[in-house]
Amino acid sequence: MIYKTVDVSKIRTTSLKKRKSKVSIKDFAKILTKMSSFKEFYRSLPNILKASELQYLVDRIIEAKKEKRMIIVMMGAHVIKCGLSPIIIDLMKRGVIKAIALNGAGIIHDSEVAMIGGTSEDVGVAIEDGSFGMARETADFINNSINKGFKEGYGIGRVLGVDLYKSKFPYKDLSILSSGIKYKVPVTCHVAIGTDIIHQHPSANGEAIGEGSLIDFRNFIYSVSRLEKGVLVNFGSAVILPEVFLKAFTVARNLGHKIRHFTTANFDMIPHYRPYQNILTRPTSLGGRGISITGHHEIMIPLLYRMVIDRL
């Protein structure tokens, strides 16, 4: 016989009641009524997997706010294009967000919102005739501001924030950069040359952009150096800001800052390699915790926002 079998009659069994189970009914979702409050809603979420991690993140944000610890938000430009600037600005106003890092596209969409109350052109159509990214007012305002900041020794985030704050643009109250000046929250900008539409224009000065971004990088290192028992959240930057954070983090530790116990979180529509490694895993290896939340920004960020302000 080449087919052999085993005698299963001798298998040892255990009691279900004595077995350790990872899921308990005490962690199940709760039933709501149409009159239930938002607080009752988020308390009704199952205390399992991502719902539990989201609540943990909210707890750490509230704790960091009460203890006056650092809370940093890094943002890709898509957050602004999803109409979420009012939420970010309100958290700045409430003293929850204490530092913000943007990529190069972020300052473009933020400035355009302030200037005309709209942003995000149709790339597929504009690329056909070479008009994509050729908006004169956008490039002139941002590049001229960066060039001025270079001469005065200021980073991109600061000089743009001041110029937007002092401008007569009709929608500057919806600008994150302007609000940074208004609420005394440092907003830094981290640029890769050639990735942004303003680099296409003759007003772009590579020396000014590079120096302005370097100044902002060093300003960002200061915020990162104060991250002990704080929170860092990345909204939607898959490459630039995770890389910037990792370098800022290692410089802060190299300079002797003790950053071991803190919380990081990454919100994006799909998981990416760099946020997983550079935000959630590597920096938290000595005692922190990283949380990954997958979902659309226009849903997940308002949910996080409402959970936070309900606890303030």
C-alpha positions as CSV (number, residue, x, y, z in Angstrom):
1,M,0.0,0.0,0.0
2,I,1.4,3.4,-0.9
3,Y,-1.5,5.3,0.7
4,K,-1.3,5.4,4.5
5,T,-3.5,7.1,7.1
6,V,-3.6,8.0,10.8
7,D,-5.8,6.9,13.6
8,V,-7.7,10.1,14.6
9,S,-9.6,8.3,17.5
10,K,-6.6,9.1,19.7
11,I,-6.7,12.9,19.2
12,R,-6.7,14.9,22.4
13,T,-9.4,17.6,22.7
14,T,-9.7,20.6,24.9
15,S,-12.7,22.4,26.5
16,L,-14.1,25.4,24.6
17,K,-14.7,27.1,27.9
18,K,-11.0,26.9,28.8
19,R,-9.7,27.9,25.4
20,K,-8.5,31.5,25.1
21,S,-10.5,33.4,22.5
22,K,-9.4,36.7,20.9
23,V,-12.9,37.9,20.3
24,S,-15.5,38.5,23.1
25,I,-19.1,39.7,22.9
26,K,-18.1,42.6,25.2
27,D,-16.2,43.9,22.2
28,F,-19.1,43.6,19.8
29,A,-20.7,46.6,18.1
30,K,-23.6,48.2,19.9
31,I,-27.1,48.9,18.5
32,L,-28.0,52.5,17.9
33,T,-31.2,54.4,17.4
34,K,-31.8,57.3,15.0
35,M,-31.6,59.6,18.0
36,S,-28.1,58.4,19.1
37,S,-25.4,61.0,19.5
38,F,-22.0,60.9,17.7
39,K,-20.4,59.9,21.0
40,E,-22.7,57.0,21.2
41,F,-21.9,56.1,17.6
42,Y,-18.1,55.9,18.0
43,R,-18.6,54.1,21.4
44,S,-20.8,51.6,19.5
45,L,-17.9,50.6,17.2
46,P,-16.6,47.1,17.8
47,N,-13.5,47.1,20.0
48,I,-11.8,45.0,17.4
49,L,-9.0,45.5,14.8
50,K,-9.0,48.9,13.0
51,A,-11.9,50.3,15.1
52,S,-9.9,49.6,18.2
53,E,-6.7,51.1,16.7
54,L,-8.6,54.2,15.6
55,Q,-9.9,54.7,19.2
56,Y,-6.3,54.1,20.5
57,L,-5.1,56.9,18.2
58,V,-7.8,59.3,19.4
59,D,-6.8,58.5,23.0
60,R,-3.2,59.3,22.3
61,I,-4.0,62.5,20.6
62,I,-6.2,63.7,23.5
63,E,-3.5,62.6,26.0
64,A,-0.8,64.5,24.0
65,K,-3.0,67.6,23.8
66,K,-3.7,67.6,27.6
67,E,0.0,67.1,28.4
68,K,1.1,69.7,25.9
69,R,3.0,67.2,23.8
70,M,3.9,67.5,20.1
71,I,1.2,66.6,17.6
72,I,2.5,66.7,14.0
73,V,0.4,66.3,10.8
74,M,2.1,65.5,7.5
75,M,-0.1,66.0,4.4
76,G,-0.2,65.1,0.8
77,A,-1.9,67.6,-1.5
78,H,-4.9,65.3,-2.0
79,V,-6.1,66.2,1.4
80,I,-6.6,69.8,0.3
81,K,-8.2,68.7,-3.0
82,C,-10.7,66.6,-1.0
83,G,-11.9,69.8,0.7
84,L,-10.5,69.0,4.1
85,S,-8.6,72.2,4.8
86,P,-11.4,73.5,7.2
87,I,-10.9,70.5,9.4
88,I,-7.1,70.9,9.5
89,I,-7.4,74.6,10.3
90,D,-9.9,74.0,13.1
91,L,-7.6,71.5,14.7
92,M,-4.8,74.2,14.5
93,K,-7.1,76.7,16.0
94,R,-8.0,74.4,18.9
95,G,-4.3,73.8,19.6
96,V,-4.5,70.1,18.7
97,I,-2.1,70.3,15.7
98,K,1.2,71.9,16.7
99,A,3.2,71.4,13.4
100,I,2.3,70.7,9.8
101,A,4.5,69.4,6.9
102,L,3.4,69.8,3.3
103,N,4.9,68.6,0.0
104,G,5.3,70.9,-2.9
105,A,1.9,70.3,-4.4
106,G,0.3,71.1,-1.1
107,I,1.4,74.8,-1.2
108,I,0.1,75.1,-4.7
109,H,-3.4,73.9,-4.0
110,D,-3.5,75.8,-0.7
111,S,-2.5,79.0,-2.4
112,E,-5.0,78.6,-5.2
113,V,-7.8,78.0,-2.8
114,A,-6.9,81.2,-1.0
115,M,-6.7,83.1,-4.4
116,I,-9.8,82.0,-6.2
117,G,-11.6,79.5,-4.0
118,G,-10.8,76.6,-6.3
119,T,-8.0,74.3,-7.4
120,S,-7.1,71.1,-9.3
121,E,-7.2,71.5,-13.0
122,D,-8.2,68.8,-15.5
123,V,-4.7,67.4,-16.3
124,G,-5.9,65.0,-19.0
125,V,-7.4,67.8,-21.0
126,A,-4.7,70.4,-20.4
127,I,-1.8,68.1,-21.2
128,E,-3.0,67.8,-24.7
129,D,-2.2,71.3,-25.7
130,G,0.6,71.9,-23.3
131,S,-1.3,74.2,-21.0
132,F,-1.2,72.0,-17.9
133,G,0.4,73.8,-15.0
134,M,0.7,77.1,-16.9
135,A,-1.5,79.2,-14.6
136,R,0.4,82.5,-14.4
137,E,-1.0,83.8,-11.1
138,T,-0.2,80.6,-9.2
139,A,3.4,80.5,-10.4
140,D,4.1,84.2,-10.0
141,F,2.7,84.4,-6.5
142,I,4.4,81.3,-5.1
143,N,7.8,81.6,-6.9
144,N,8.1,85.3,-6.1
145,S,7.3,84.6,-2.5
146,I,9.9,81.8,-2.3
147,N,12.5,84.1,-4.0
148,K,11.8,86.8,-1.5
149,G,12.1,84.4,1.4
150,F,15.4,83.2,0.0
151,K,16.8,86.7,0.1
152,E,15.5,87.2,3.6
153,G,16.6,83.8,4.9
154,Y,13.2,82.3,5.5
155,G,11.8,78.9,4.7
156,I,9.1,78.3,2.1
157,G,6.3,77.6,4.6
158,R,6.9,80.7,6.7
159,V,7.3,83.2,3.8
160,L,4.3,81.9,1.9
161,G,2.2,81.8,5.1
162,V,3.1,85.5,5.8
163,D,2.3,86.6,2.3
164,L,-1.0,84.7,2.2
165,Y,-1.9,86.0,5.7
166,K,-1.2,89.6,4.6
167,S,-2.8,89.3,1.2
168,K,-6.2,90.5,0.1
169,F,-7.1,87.1,-1.3
170,P,-10.8,86.5,-0.7
171,Y,-10.5,82.9,0.7
172,K,-7.3,83.2,2.7
173,D,-9.1,82.0,5.8
174,L,-9.2,78.6,4.1
175,S,-5.4,78.5,3.6
176,I,-3.5,76.2,5.9
177,L,-0.3,78.2,5.3
178,S,-2.0,81.5,6.2
179,S,-3.6,79.8,9.3
180,G,-0.2,78.7,10.4
181,I,0.8,82.3,10.8
182,K,-2.6,83.2,12.4
183,Y,-2.5,80.4,15.0
184,K,1.3,80.3,15.4
185,V,1.6,76.7,14.1
186,P,4.8,76.1,12.0
187,V,4.0,74.9,8.5
188,T,6.9,73.6,6.6
189,C,7.2,72.7,2.9
190,H,9.4,69.9,1.5
191,V,10.0,70.1,-2.2
192,A,11.4,67.7,-4.9
193,I,12.6,69.9,-7.8
194,G,10.6,69.2,-11.0
195,T,7.6,67.6,-9.4
196,D,5.4,70.8,-9.1
197,I,3.8,73.0,-11.8
198,I,5.5,76.2,-10.5
199,H,8.9,74.7,-11.5
200,Q,7.8,74.9,-15.2
201,H,7.8,78.7,-15.1
202,P,10.7,81.1,-15.7
203,S,10.1,82.7,-12.2
204,A,11.3,79.4,-10.6
205,N,14.7,79.8,-8.9
206,G,16.2,76.4,-8.1
207,E,18.6,78.0,-5.5
208,A,15.7,79.7,-3.7
209,I,13.5,76.6,-3.8
210,G,16.3,74.4,-2.5
211,E,17.4,76.7,0.2
212,G,13.9,77.4,1.3
213,S,13.1,73.7,1.5
214,L,16.3,73.0,3.4
215,I,15.4,75.7,6.0
216,D,12.0,74.1,6.4
217,F,13.6,70.7,6.8
218,R,15.7,71.9,9.7
219,N,12.6,73.6,11.2
220,F,10.8,70.3,10.9
221,I,13.6,68.5,12.7
222,Y,12.9,70.7,15.7
223,S,9.3,69.6,15.8
224,V,10.3,66.0,15.4
225,S,12.8,66.3,18.2
226,R,9.9,67.1,20.6
227,L,7.9,64.0,19.6
228,E,8.4,62.0,22.8
229,K,5.0,61.0,24.2
230,G,3.5,62.8,21.2
231,V,1.7,61.8,18.0
232,L,2.6,62.1,14.3
233,V,0.0,61.4,11.6
234,N,0.6,61.2,7.9
235,F,-2.3,61.9,5.6
236,G,-1.7,60.6,2.2
237,S,1.9,61.3,1.4
238,A,3.3,58.0,0.0
239,V,6.9,59.0,-0.8
240,I,8.2,62.5,0.0
241,L,7.1,63.1,3.5
242,P,7.8,59.6,4.9
243,E,11.3,60.0,3.6
244,V,11.6,63.5,5.1
245,F,10.3,62.3,8.4
246,L,12.8,59.4,8.6
247,K,15.7,61.7,8.0
248,A,14.4,64.3,10.4
249,F,13.9,61.6,13.0
250,T,17.5,60.2,12.7
251,V,19.0,63.7,12.9
252,A,16.9,64.4,16.1
253,R,18.2,61.2,17.7
254,N,21.7,61.9,16.5
255,L,21.6,65.3,18.3
256,G,20.7,63.5,21.5
257,H,16.9,63.9,21.7
258,K,15.3,60.9,23.4
259,I,12.4,59.9,21.2
260,R,11.2,56.4,22.2
261,H,7.5,56.4,23.3
262,F,5.2,58.0,20.8
263,T,2.5,57.1,18.4
264,T,2.5,57.3,14.6
265,A,-0.4,56.8,12.2
266,N,-0.7,56.6,8.4
267,F,-4.0,57.3,6.6
268,D,-4.2,56.5,2.9
269,M,-6.4,54.9,0.4
270,I,-4.1,52.0,-0.1
271,P,-1.1,50.8,1.9
272,H,2.4,51.8,0.6
273,Y,5.9,50.6,1.4
274,R,7.5,53.8,2.6
275,P,4.8,54.9,5.1
276,Y,4.8,51.4,6.5
277,Q,8.6,51.3,6.9
278,N,9.4,55.0,7.6
279,I,6.4,56.0,9.7
280,L,4.9,52.9,11.3
281,T,7.7,50.4,11.8
282,R,11.3,51.7,11.9
283,P,10.9,54.8,14.1
284,T,8.7,53.0,16.6
285,S,10.9,50.0,17.1
286,L,12.2,51.1,20.5
287,G,8.8,51.5,22.2
288,G,6.3,53.4,20.0
289,R,3.3,52.2,18.1
290,G,2.3,52.6,14.5
291,I,-1.2,52.5,13.3
292,S,-2.4,52.1,9.6
293,I,-5.9,53.2,8.6
294,T,-6.9,52.5,5.0
295,G,-9.8,54.5,3.5
296,H,-10.7,57.5,1.5
297,H,-9.6,60.8,3.1
298,E,-12.9,62.5,2.6
299,I,-14.4,59.9,4.9
300,M,-11.7,58.9,7.3
301,I,-10.3,62.4,8.2
302,P,-13.7,63.8,9.1
303,L,-14.4,60.7,11.2
304,L,-11.1,61.1,13.1
305,Y,-11.7,64.9,13.5
306,R,-15.2,64.3,15.0
307,M,-13.9,61.7,17.4
308,V,-11.1,64.0,18.6
309,I,-13.2,67.2,19.1
310,D,-15.9,65.2,20.9
311,R,-13.2,64.3,23.5
312,L,-11.7,67.8,23.9
